[in-house]
Amino acid sequence: MDYILALGRQGGFLRKGAIFLLGSIIISAGIIMFFLPGPGALTIVAGLSILSLEFEWAKKIMSRMKFYSSKICKMLKKKFQKESSIFDADK
């Protein structure tokens, strides 16, 4: 862990390159998992979250994803609450 902290202080370029490489590998694995068995979407989100540690464009994508995912969750919650109230009326 101390090595990682020292890397951040001394080698900004090296740290940025390492984060880019790791995030890119994970995103590539996620894309492959869309066609093979595995959690492709979750792997891509994990890769983007790693990239967002250093890159502003990845932070923007993550914030858009958070916004739209919360919007979708609210919509689904509202829809399923209406459907469950229909089933409760039969009792």
C-alpha positions in Angstrom: 0.0 0.0 0.0 2.9 2.4 0.8 4.2 1.7 -2.7 0.9 2.9 -4.3 0.9 6.0 -2.2 4.5 6.8 -3.1 3.6 6.2 -6.8 0.9 8.8 -6.5 3.3 11.4 -5.1 6.3 10.8 -7.4 5.1 9.3 -10.7 1.9 11.0 -11.7 2.4 9.9 -15.3 3.2 6.3 -14.2 0.1 6.2 -12.0 -2.1 7.5 -14.7 -0.7 5.0 -17.2 -1.2 2.1 -14.7 -4.8 3.2 -14.0 -5.5 3.5 -17.7 -4.1 0.1 -18.5 -6.0 -1.6 -15.6 -9.3 0.1 -16.4 -9.0 -0.6 -20.1 -8.3 -4.3 -19.5 -11.3 -4.6 -17.2 -13.6 -2.8 -19.7 -12.3 -5.0 -22.5 -13.1 -8.1 -20.4 -16.6 -6.7 -19.8 -17.1 -6.3 -23.5 -16.0 -9.8 -24.1 -18.4 -11.0 -21.4 -21.3 -9.6 -23.3 -20.8 -12.4 -25.8 -19.6 -15.0 -23.3 -21.1 -16.0 -19.9 -20.3 -13.5 -17.2 -21.3 -10.2 -15.7 -20.4 -7.9 -18.7 -22.2 -4.8 -17.6 -21.0 -4.9 -14.1 -17.4 -5.5 -15.3 -17.6 -2.4 -17.6 -18.9 -0.3 -14.7 -16.0 -1.5 -12.5 -13.6 -0.6 -15.3 -15.1 2.9 -15.6 -15.0 3.4 -11.9 -11.2 2.6 -12.0 -10.7 5.0 -14.9 -12.7 7.7 -13.1 -9.9 7.9 -10.5 -7.8 9.8 -13.0 -9.8 10.8 -16.0 -12.5 13.5 -16.1 -14.3 11.9 -19.1 -14.8 8.7 -17.1 -16.2 10.7 -14.1 -18.7 12.3 -16.4 -19.8 9.0 -17.8 -20.2 7.6 -14.3 -22.3 10.5 -13.1 -24.6 10.1 -16.1 -24.9 6.4 -15.4 -25.7 7.1 -11.8 -28.4 9.7 -12.8 -30.1 7.5 -15.3 -29.9 4.3 -13.2 -31.5 6.1 -10.2 -34.2 7.5 -12.6 -34.9 3.9 -13.9 -35.0 2.5 -10.4 -37.5 5.1 -9.3 -39.7 4.4 -12.4 -39.5 0.6 -11.8 -40.3 1.0 -8.1 -43.3 3.2 -8.9 -44.5 0.6 -11.5 -44.1 -2.4 -9.2 -45.8 -0.6 -6.3 -48.8 0.0 -8.6 -48.9 -3.6 -9.6 -48.6 -4.9 -6.1 -51.5 -2.6 -5.0 -53.7 -4.2 -7.7 -52.9 -7.7 -6.2 -53.6 -6.4 -2.7 -57.1 -5.2 -3.7 -58.1 -8.8 -4.4 -57.7 -9.8 -0.7 
